[in-house]
Amino acid sequence: MSKHSLIARLTCTEGRAEAFETELAALIEASNEEAGLEIYSAHRDADNVYWFFELYTDDDAVSAHGKGDAMKKAMAATGAFLAGPPEIHRLTPVAAKGLAI
């Protein structure tokens, strides 16, 4: 059974980055309810673009993502700041420094 990773590109509505980052911090906190989620990190790029890197223990953990009460609430709050739908890429890690894959 191999781990799964996701990379997601999120674009925040112009002028709302500061409030969006506050919601991202709440989203990260809410992710603590997901046992199979090993890494859930947000990164800021230019032009209101944010990237998420996610690492899951297995396919079941990916399937469970976002289904808990805290995550549903946090994802809805975060989604209100998006300029469009997220672009999500599901991957299988093959080599990494600092990650047990």
C-alpha positions in Angstrom: 0.0 0.0 0.0 1.6 3.3 -1.0 1.0 6.8 0.2 -0.8 9.4 -1.8 -0.1 13.0 -2.3 -2.1 15.9 -3.7 -1.0 19.3 -4.9 -3.7 21.9 -5.2 -3.6 25.3 -6.7 -6.0 27.8 -5.2 -6.5 31.4 -6.4 -7.8 33.9 -3.8 -10.1 36.7 -4.8 -8.2 40.0 -5.3 -7.8 42.0 -2.1 -8.8 39.2 0.2 -5.4 37.5 0.8 -5.0 38.5 4.5 -8.4 37.2 5.5 -7.9 34.1 3.3 -4.7 33.3 5.2 -6.5 33.5 8.5 -9.0 31.0 7.1 -6.2 28.8 5.9 -4.7 28.7 9.4 -8.2 27.5 10.7 -8.3 24.9 7.9 -4.9 23.6 8.9 -6.1 23.4 12.5 -9.3 21.5 11.5 -7.2 19.0 9.6 -6.0 17.6 12.9 -9.2 15.5 13.0 -7.9 13.5 10.0 -5.7 10.6 11.3 -4.5 9.6 7.8 -3.4 13.1 6.8 0.3 13.3 7.4 1.1 16.7 5.8 -1.3 19.5 5.0 0.6 22.7 4.2 -0.3 25.9 2.5 2.1 28.0 0.5 1.7 31.5 -1.0 2.8 32.3 -4.6 2.5 35.5 -6.5 -0.8 37.1 -7.8 -3.1 35.6 -5.1 -2.1 32.0 -5.9 -1.7 29.5 -3.1 -0.5 25.9 -3.3 -1.4 23.1 -0.9 0.8 20.0 -0.5 -1.0 17.1 1.1 0.4 13.6 2.0 -1.9 10.8 3.0 -1.1 7.4 4.5 -3.3 5.5 1.9 -6.3 5.7 -0.4 -8.7 5.4 2.5 -7.3 8.5 4.1 -7.7 10.5 0.8 -11.3 9.3 0.6 -12.0 10.4 4.2 -10.5 13.9 3.6 -12.9 16.7 4.2 -15.7 14.5 5.6 -15.4 15.4 9.3 -17.5 18.2 10.8 -14.5 20.6 11.5 -13.1 20.1 8.0 -16.5 20.6 6.3 -16.9 23.9 8.1 -13.3 25.1 7.5 -13.4 24.1 3.8 -16.6 26.0 3.3 -15.2 29.1 5.0 -12.0 28.9 2.9 -13.9 28.3 -0.3 -15.7 31.6 0.1 -12.4 33.4 -0.7 -11.7 31.5 -3.9 -11.8 33.3 -7.3 -12.5 29.9 -9.0 -12.4 26.2 -8.4 -9.2 24.7 -7.1 -6.9 22.8 -9.5 -6.1 19.5 -7.9 -3.5 16.9 -8.9 -3.4 13.5 -7.3 0.0 11.9 -7.2 1.9 9.0 -5.9 5.2 9.9 -4.2 8.3 8.0 -5.5 11.2 9.7 -3.7 11.6 12.3 -1.1 14.0 13.8 1.5 12.4 14.0 4.9 9.3 11.9 4.2 8.8 8.3 4.8 7.1 7.2 1.6 
